[in-house]
């Protein structure tokens, strides 16, 4: 800080993170790349410790959904929070593809199951262990463990050329989405099987998804209105921590 006001230090390029504006207690700073007018005042702390802990513990993976798709305005509201998640170098490289067409969702599950079957047929013991039960239930009983018959699917996309960074960014954003979803009356669950299939660039799946040119799937969430409601917070294994 000089007598003429704040000045940039060093030659590192600005990544438009906005922290220089956010940290000033008297709104004395502004920035063309991160305008003060777009920042939201923050109460300190935003939540007390007990409320924050209960909020985080209330996250649930939802695997049973009402048949009707969630209103698109609610999905838009959900993703408008997800986009605020941290990203490497403030790259903000994640975009979202939302699918709520029933026929397309069924085609996605079918393509993923076929990929599982191919993995099993190649003789990989690990694939058989992970996929055989899901394939059998799907083929015999019509039970869909890929998308759980969810009425909606959110895919996080990032440039294929930046896949490693994009996957981390996508998982941050989807974590924000799954934490925020219950406040909107929504439930979510990670689509691990689908993501594993998409990561291999399995062409039958990509043909169904019709991704924008140069984009890749970096993660996904089933989304919809839950059938059931939870009333308690289950415990987990005791904390394990060491110090050096």
Residue pairs with C-beta under 8 A, 6 or more apart in sequence:
1 7
6 20
6 29
8 14
14 33
15 89
15 90
16 31
16 33
16 34
16 90
17 34
17 90
18 31
18 33
18 34
18 39
20 29
20 31
20 34
21 29
21 30
21 31
21 34
21 35
21 36
21 39
22 39
22 42
27 36
29 36
30 36
45 52
47 55
54 233
55 179
56 179
57 233
58 182
58 230
58 233
59 178
59 179
59 182
60 182
60 187
60 230
61 188
61 189
61 190
62 187
62 188
62 189
62 222
62 224
62 226
63 148
63 189
63 222
64 148
64 226
64 227
64 228
65 148
65 149
65 150
65 151
65 187
65 222
65 224
65 225
65 226
65 227
66 151
66 224
66 225
66 226
66 227
67 151
68 151
68 225
69 100
69 151
69 152
69 224
70 100
70 151
70 152
70 186
70 223
70 224
70 225
72 98
72 100
74 184
74 185
74 186
75 98
75 100
75 152
75 154
75 223
77 184
78 154
78 177
78 180
78 181
78 184
78 186
78 223
79 96
79 98
79 154
79 177
81 176
81 177
81 180
82 96
82 173
82 174
82 176
82 177
82 180
83 92
83 94
83 173
84 176
85 169
85 172
85 173
85 175
85 176
86 172
87 93
87 94
87 169
87 172
87 173
88 165
88 168
88 169
89 165
91 162
91 165
91 169
92 169
93 158
93 159
93 162
93 165
93 166
93 169
94 156
94 157
94 158
94 166
94 169
94 170
94 173
94 218
95 156
95 157
95 158
95 215
96 154
96 155
96 156
96 157
97 154
97 155
97 157
97 209
97 211
98 152
98 153
98 154
98 155
99 105
99 108
99 152
99 153
99 155
100 151
100 152
100 153
102 151
104 208
105 147
105 150
105 151
105 152
105 153
107 208
108 146
108 147
108 153
108 194
108 205
108 208
108 209
109 138
109 144
109 146
109 147
111 197
111 202
111 204
111 205
111 207
111 208
112 146
112 193
112 194
112 197
112 205
113 134
113 135
113 138
113 139
113 146
114 204
115 197
115 200
115 202
115 204
115 205
116 127
116 131
116 134
116 135
116 193
116 197
117 131
117 135
119 127
119 131
120 127
120 128
120 131
120 132
120 135
131 193
134 145
134 146
134 193
137 143
137 145
138 144
138 145
138 146
145 193
146 191
146 193
146 194
147 153
147 191
147 194
147 222
148 189
148 222
150 189
150 222
150 223
150 224
151 224
152 222
152 223
152 224
153 191
153 194
153 220
153 221
153 222
153 223
154 174
154 177
154 188
154 220
154 221
154 223
155 209
155 217
155 219
155 220
156 170
156 171
156 173
156 174
156 217
156 218
156 219
156 220
157 166
157 170
157 211
157 212
157 215
157 216
157 217
157 218
158 165
158 166
158 167
158 169
158 170
158 215
158 216
158 218
159 166
159 214
159 215
159 216
160 214
160 215
160 216
161 214
163 216
163 218
166 216
166 218
167 218
167 219
169 218
170 218
170 219
171 218
171 219
174 190
174 219
174 220
174 221
177 188
177 221
178 188
178 190
178 221
181 187
181 188
181 223
185 225
186 223
186 224
186 225
186 226
187 223
187 224
187 225
187 226
188 221
188 222
188 223
189 221
189 222
190 219
190 220
190 221
190 222
191 219
191 220
191 221
191 222
194 205
194 217
194 220
195 217
195 218
195 219
195 220
197 205
198 205
198 206
198 209
198 216
198 217
198 220
199 217
201 216
209 217
211 217
